C-alpha cells in the first residue's frame, strides 16, 4: 500500500495539469492523500481520482444509471466530456492581455 505526501500530489497535478483550477487541485490532493493506493503510482492515483470526480460530479453519468443504462454504456457516453475537461487542464492557462489605453496626444 502506498500513500502520497500532499506536497508531492500538488506538485504532480500542477506539473501535469497546469490548467486545473486551484480549488480542484486542493480537492484532488486531499482525496488522494487520504487513501492507501495499492500498486498505483502517483500519476495513476491522480488519474483515477480525476476521472472518478469528473464522471460522477461533472457529467450525467449518475442520471444515466438511474434511468437503467448499463454501467459500461454510461461510461462510454460520458467519456468524451471527461476527455475534453482533462485536455483543458493539461494546457497552461492563458493570461489575459492587458488592454492598451489610447495614447494621449494623438489627434
C-alpha positions as CSV (number, residue, x, y, z in Angstrom):
1,X,0.0,0.0,0.0
2,X,1.2,3.5,-0.8
3,X,0.3,6.9,0.5
4,X,1.5,10.1,-1.1
5,X,2.5,13.3,0.7
6,X,0.3,16.2,-0.2
7,X,3.1,18.4,-1.5
8,X,4.1,15.7,-4.0
9,X,0.5,15.4,-5.1
10,X,0.0,19.1,-5.6
11,X,3.3,19.4,-7.5
12,X,2.4,16.5,-9.7
13,X,-1.0,17.9,-10.5
14,X,0.4,21.4,-11.2
15,X,3.1,20.0,-13.4
16,X,0.9,17.6,-15.5
17,X,-2.4,19.6,-15.3
18,X,-1.4,23.3,-15.1
19,X,-4.9,24.4,-16.2
20,X,-6.6,22.6,-13.3
21,X,-8.3,25.2,-11.1
22,X,-6.8,25.8,-7.6
23,X,-9.9,24.6,-5.8
24,X,-9.8,21.3,-7.8
25,X,-6.1,20.8,-7.1
26,X,-6.8,21.2,-3.3
27,X,-9.8,18.8,-3.5
28,X,-7.9,16.1,-5.5
29,X,-4.8,16.4,-3.3
30,X,-6.9,15.9,-0.2
31,X,-8.7,12.9,-1.7
32,X,-5.5,11.3,-2.9
33,X,-3.6,11.7,0.4
34,X,-6.5,10.2,2.5
35,X,-6.4,6.9,0.6
36,X,-4.0,4.0,0.6
37,X,-3.1,3.1,-3.0
38,X,-2.2,-0.5,-3.7
39,X,0.1,-0.9,-6.6
40,X,-0.6,2.5,-8.0
41,X,1.9,5.2,-8.9
42,X,1.2,8.8,-8.1
43,X,0.2,9.5,-11.7
44,X,-2.3,6.6,-11.6
45,X,-3.8,7.8,-8.3
46,X,-4.2,11.3,-9.8
47,X,-5.8,9.9,-13.0
48,X,-8.2,7.7,-11.2
49,X,-9.3,10.4,-8.8
50,X,-9.8,13.0,-11.6
51,X,-11.7,10.6,-13.8
52,X,-14.0,9.4,-11.0
53,X,-14.7,13.0,-9.9
54,X,-15.4,14.2,-13.4
55,X,-17.5,11.1,-14.2
56,X,-19.7,11.4,-11.1
57,X,-19.8,15.1,-10.5
58,X,-19.5,16.8,-13.9
59,X,-21.4,14.5,-16.2
60,X,-24.9,12.9,-16.5
61,X,-23.4,9.5,-15.6
62,X,-25.4,9.0,-12.4
63,X,-28.6,10.0,-14.2
64,X,-27.9,7.5,-17.0
65,X,-27.5,4.8,-14.4
66,X,-30.7,5.8,-12.7
67,X,-32.5,5.5,-16.0
68,X,-31.4,1.9,-16.4
69,X,-28.4,2.4,-18.7
70,X,-25.7,-0.3,-18.4
71,X,-22.6,1.0,-16.5
72,X,-20.3,0.3,-19.4
73,X,-22.5,2.2,-21.9
74,X,-22.9,5.1,-19.5
75,X,-19.1,5.3,-19.1
76,X,-18.7,5.3,-22.9
77,X,-21.3,8.0,-23.2
78,X,-19.7,10.4,-20.8
79,X,-16.1,9.7,-21.6
80,X,-15.8,12.4,-24.3
81,X,-16.8,15.1,-21.8
82,X,-14.2,13.8,-19.3
83,X,-11.5,13.7,-22.0
84,X,-12.3,17.3,-23.0
85,X,-12.0,18.6,-19.4
86,X,-8.7,16.8,-18.9
87,X,-7.4,18.3,-22.2
88,X,-8.2,21.7,-20.9
89,X,-6.5,21.0,-17.6
90,X,-3.3,19.8,-19.4
91,X,-2.9,23.2,-21.0
92,X,-1.3,26.2,-19.3
93,X,-4.0,28.8,-18.7
94,X,-3.9,31.8,-20.9
95,X,-3.0,35.0,-19.2
96,X,-5.4,37.9,-20.1
97,X,-3.8,40.5,-22.2
98,X,-3.9,43.9,-20.7
99,X,-5.9,46.4,-22.7
100,X,-3.9,49.2,-24.1
101,X,-5.1,52.6,-23.2
102,X,-5.5,55.1,-26.0
103,X,-2.4,57.2,-26.4
104,X,-3.0,60.7,-25.3
105,X,-2.0,63.5,-27.7
106,X,-2.5,61.5,-30.9
107,X,-5.2,63.6,-32.5
